[in-house]
Amino acid sequence: MSFIKRAALYCIRQRLGTAVLFLTLTVIAVFLLTAVAIRDAAKSAAAGVRTAVGGKILLEPDTEGRMGGGVQNQWGTVYGYNGDLITQEIVNAISDVDGVVDYNSEDAAAYYGAGVDFKYLPAAFDLSYTPYGEASAYTATLSSEKCAAFQSGKYKLTAGRHIVPGDRHVCLISKELADYNGLSVGDSVKMYSLDSDSVAEFEIAGIFDGTEGASGNALTVDEIPANCGYIDYATMFELFKEELSGYQQLTIYVRNPDGVQNVCDRIAALPELKGKTLKLSVDTEEYDVVSAPLESLQKSVKITIAIIFAVSAAILTLLLTIRVRGRKREIGILLSVGMSKADIVLQLFAEAALTAVISFAAAVPLSIFAAKKAGDYLTAANLNVQINASYLLPLYIIGLLLIAAAVIASSWAVVCSTPKDILEKMS
């Protein structure tokens, strides 16, 4: 009779012991499959965050030692930067660098415009210091979607589109201001700039919300967020061509934060930057903040998997040791009639392996249910916890190797004894 047939008959005969081993292996498999699914979900989510958030490189003027001697006016001493600005030529060169996926320049309150054919929401004081009343502040930008307020979710575009590089004479205004003046996307508005002493016309490219209830006790119109908007940088260059020859700063977006330093080094080597009074710095703060919980979860799950392996090995070894000790007489008789030790070990392994094959299959639907519950519990982390078919082959291989180690550890002392020693101890 082969050891496989003996193993099958023993499993059928010892139903209680087989049931205990079946439940133990099923629970182990469920824990392992669920833990691996959570680990892979966290890894996938981290990769998604890496792609979505990316890394940032900041290019800005190096002002150290380059602020001039200062000029006196009625308010005091004014210092001006006397170095290089970021020109369009530099921006174009950076955009062609491998690894760069986007860029933006954002200059808050760069433009102050008084409404020529529209009105701002009123503030406490009515300061009509221009022919058209008080002016409000606008942020000059290349790509409004990349501006801090939109990136953080403070503002959200509700109509139209964002400002993009290449736009000219376009603006974004708040929904509150649009409703106050009956304006919509596609309408044109005129603004007067006291700084350039000129009137410029802008098409409303988009309307955003997020300013509601933020006016507080504003003293001037530019202190009311709803009165502040965004304009394209090209119009700034047009209006202030004598004073403005480049961008004050440039945020460069890199797809993979892990490779941001390599991209930074390639940018630094550009001939367009040689000899310029500009400095580069790497910024991965946003990615670090978002990815830290996911990386922490991955580490925790890896530790949990290791603990599950260790505890599973200990439990299996203990359970099989108890089974083997209860079969000393049987093993002694089998050895005395000439059966090899290898056949006995193989039979013990086959008994556990046959049970494992069935228990691992039963663990799959239970693991799917457990993974769904784990995914619901980890909703805040946006984890898609799923049991993949690719997990099954490794489960069977690792499970059988674990069983083999436990069988050898539990049967070694008994099998290595002589039949006489075993039977004498039994008597």
Secondary structure, DSSP 8 states (H G I E B T S, - for coil): --HHHHHHHHHHH-HHHHHHHHHHHHHHHHHHHHHHHHHHHHHHHHHHHHHHH-EEEEEEE--TT-S-S-EEETTEEE----S--B-HHHHHHHHTSTTEEEEE-EEEEEEEEEESSS-----SS----STT--EEEEEEES-GGGSHHHHTTSSEEEEE----TT--SEEEEEHHHHHHHT--TT-EEEEEETTTTEEEEEEEEEEEE--TT---S-SSGGGSGGG-EEEEHHHHHHHTTTT--SBS-EEEEES-GGGHHHHHHHHHT-GGGTT-SEEEEEE-HHHHHHHHHHHHHHHHHHHHHHHHHHHHHHHHHHHHHHHHHTTHHHHHHHHHTT--HHHHHHHHHHHHHHHHHHHHHHHHHHHHHHHHHHHHHTGGGT------GGGHHHHHHHHHHHHHHHHHHHHHHHHTS-HHHHHHHH-
